[in-house]
């Protein structure tokens, strides 16, 4: 599966955000998920004890990014799961299948960062850049 080339935290006045890059769209989406969870918790404290399969589709790649991240947030909210590794494949820029690895939240082991409430469309972008992809997303916190 695709590996991300990382993410960076995007400073914004009222929200938190990330910019992620990857050689492929799948890798950039994996980086976006890594960045989102890095805002919420130190990824080094999260073990890979459980896996969840995530399948989403959307009308375009920007909406696909939002649906992907919202589905992960749903798993965090409903099952208490934190993720640290993502194996992502994207078909036709409108369909995504992924395996997310992580564990259930434990207050003793997982110091929390910001509480991500939602994925926004504000300043959202998914673009080809420097022989790969660059995605930018802001979160309501």
C-alpha positions in Angstrom: 0.0 0.0 0.0 1.0 3.6 -0.4 3.1 5.4 2.2 2.6 9.0 3.0 5.4 11.5 2.8 4.2 13.1 5.9 2.1 16.0 7.1 2.6 19.4 8.7 0.3 21.2 11.1 -1.3 24.2 9.4 -1.8 27.2 11.7 -5.1 29.0 11.4 -6.8 31.5 13.6 -9.9 29.6 14.7 -9.4 26.1 13.6 -6.6 23.4 13.4 -5.5 22.0 10.1 -2.9 20.0 8.3 -1.2 19.8 4.9 -0.2 16.3 3.8 1.8 15.2 0.8 2.3 11.9 -0.9 3.5 10.4 -4.2 0.0 9.1 -4.8 -3.4 10.4 -3.9 -3.7 7.4 -1.5 -0.5 8.3 0.2 -1.6 11.9 0.7 -4.9 10.8 2.2 -3.0 8.5 4.6 -0.9 11.5 5.6 -4.0 13.6 6.2 -5.3 10.9 8.5 -2.0 10.7 10.3 -2.0 14.5 10.7 -5.5 14.6 12.0 -4.7 12.0 14.7 -1.5 13.8 15.6 -3.5 16.9 16.4 -5.6 14.8 18.8 -3.0 12.5 20.5 0.8 11.8 20.4 0.9 9.0 17.7 3.9 7.4 19.5 1.6 6.5 22.4 -0.9 4.6 20.1 -0.3 0.9 19.6 -1.6 -1.1 16.6 -3.9 -3.5 18.5 -7.1 -3.3 16.4 -7.9 -2.7 12.8 -10.9 -1.4 11.0 -11.7 -1.4 7.3 -13.0 1.8 6.0 -14.8 2.2 2.6 -16.1 5.5 1.4 -17.1 7.1 -1.9 -17.9 10.6 -3.0 -18.5 12.7 -6.1 -15.0 14.2 -6.3 -11.6 13.9 -4.6 -12.1 16.8 -2.2 -15.4 15.3 -1.0 -13.7 11.9 -0.8 -11.0 13.4 1.6 -13.8 14.8 3.8 -15.7 11.6 3.9 -12.6 9.6 4.7 -11.7 11.7 7.6 -15.3 11.9 8.9 -15.5 8.2 8.9 -12.4 7.9 11.0 -13.8 10.5 13.4 -17.0 8.5 13.6 -15.0 5.4 14.6 -13.2 7.5 17.2 -16.4 8.9 18.6 -18.5 5.7 18.6 -15.8 3.1 19.4 -13.2 5.2 21.2 -10.5 4.2 18.7 -7.4 6.1 18.0 -5.4 5.3 14.8 -1.8 5.6 13.9 -1.3 3.7 10.6 -3.3 3.7 7.5 -3.1 1.5 4.4 -5.2 3.4 1.8 -6.1 2.7 -1.8 -8.1 5.1 -4.0 -9.9 4.1 -7.2 -10.8 6.7 -9.7 -10.5 9.6 -7.2 -14.0 8.9 -6.0 -13.7 5.6 -4.0 -11.5 4.8 -1.1 -10.8 1.6 0.7 -8.5 1.6 3.7 -7.3 -0.4 6.7 -6.8 1.7 9.8 -4.7 0.4 12.7 -4.7 1.6 16.3 -6.3 1.0 19.7 -9.0 2.2 22.1 -8.4 5.4 24.0 -6.8 5.0 27.4 -6.5 8.2 29.4 -3.5 6.9 31.3 -1.5 6.3 28.1 -2.9 8.8 25.6 -2.4 12.4 26.6 -4.8 14.4 24.5 -4.2 17.4 22.2 -7.0 19.2 20.5 -10.5 17.7 20.2 -11.3 17.5 16.5 -15.1 17.9 16.2 -15.5 18.0 12.4 -13.8 18.3 9.0 -14.5 21.5 7.2 -14.7 22.5 3.6 -13.0 25.9 4.4 -9.7 26.1 2.5 -10.0 22.5 1.5 -7.8 21.4 -1.4 -6.6 18.3 -3.1 -4.1 19.1 -5.8 -1.3 17.5 -7.8 2.0 19.0 -6.8 5.7 18.3 -7.5 5.1 14.9 -9.0 2.7 13.9 -6.2 -0.3 15.2 -4.3 -0.8 17.8 -1.7 -3.9 18.0 0.5 -5.0 20.7 2.9 -7.8 20.4 5.4 -9.1 22.4 8.4 -10.9 21.0 11.3 -13.4 22.4 13.7 -12.0 22.1 17.2 
